[in-house]
């Protein structure tokens, strides 16, 4: 076998080694990236859960205030109708 043959084999082995090493490093980087993305996704899921709880609390509070306002409106209507008026006065718009 000629020296050229061994040189070609050596170059092939060197290229295969470099390629496999690069693939291994790339795979390790992708694994780290995947782990980081998993952590961030879990953190975002937890934050979204807290936001949903907060929105539910606000919804309950708004419903409570709406109930109070409806009760106040009904009470005012009863007082005004008791005085002989048929309709409560319409609210005035600000600035107009």
C-alpha positions in Angstrom: 0.0 0.0 0.0 1.3 3.4 -1.0 1.9 6.4 1.2 -0.9 8.2 -0.6 -3.4 5.6 0.4 -2.4 5.9 4.1 -2.6 9.7 3.8 -6.1 9.5 2.4 -7.1 7.1 5.3 -5.6 9.4 7.8 -7.5 12.4 6.4 -10.7 10.4 6.5 -10.2 9.4 10.1 -9.3 13.0 11.1 -12.4 14.3 9.4 -14.6 11.7 11.0 -13.2 12.5 14.4 -13.8 16.2 13.9 -17.3 15.6 12.7 -18.2 13.3 15.5 -16.7 15.7 18.1 -18.7 18.6 16.6 -21.9 16.5 16.7 -21.3 15.6 20.3 -20.7 19.2 21.3 -23.8 20.4 19.4 -25.9 17.7 21.0 -24.7 18.8 24.5 -25.6 22.4 23.7 -29.1 21.4 22.4 -29.6 19.4 25.6 -28.8 22.4 27.8 -31.0 24.6 25.7 -33.9 22.1 26.0 -33.4 22.1 29.8 -33.4 25.9 30.0 -36.6 26.1 27.8 -38.3 23.5 30.0 -37.5 25.5 33.1 -38.8 28.7 31.5 -41.9 27.0 30.3 -42.6 25.7 33.8 -42.0 29.1 35.3 -44.4 30.7 32.8 -47.0 28.1 33.5 -46.8 28.9 37.2 -47.0 32.7 36.5 -50.0 32.1 34.3 -51.7 30.1 37.0 -51.1 33.0 39.5 -52.5 35.5 36.9 -55.6 33.3 36.5 -56.1 33.3 40.2 -55.8 37.0 40.4 -58.2 37.5 37.5 -60.7 35.2 39.3 -60.4 37.3 42.4 -61.0 40.6 40.5 -64.0 39.0 38.8 -65.5 38.1 42.1 -64.9 41.7 43.4 -66.4 43.3 40.4 -69.5 41.0 40.7 -69.8 42.0 44.3 -69.6 45.7 43.4 -72.1 45.2 40.6 -74.5 43.6 43.1 -74.1 46.5 45.4 -74.8 49.0 42.6 -77.9 47.1 41.5 -79.2 47.0 45.1 -78.5 50.8 45.4 -80.3 51.4 42.1 -83.3 49.4 43.2 -83.4 51.1 46.6 -83.3 54.5 44.9 -86.1 53.5 42.5 -88.2 52.4 45.4 -87.6 55.7 47.2 -88.3 57.8 44.1 -91.4 55.8 43.1 -92.7 56.1 46.7 -92.5 59.9 46.2 -94.6 59.8 43.1 -92.1 59.8 40.3 -92.3 57.0 37.7 -88.7 56.9 36.6 -85.5 57.6 38.4 -83.5 60.6 36.9 -81.0 59.7 34.3 -77.4 60.1 35.3 -75.7 63.2 33.8 -72.6 62.7 31.8 -69.5 64.5 32.9 -68.6 67.5 30.9 -71.8 67.8 29.1 
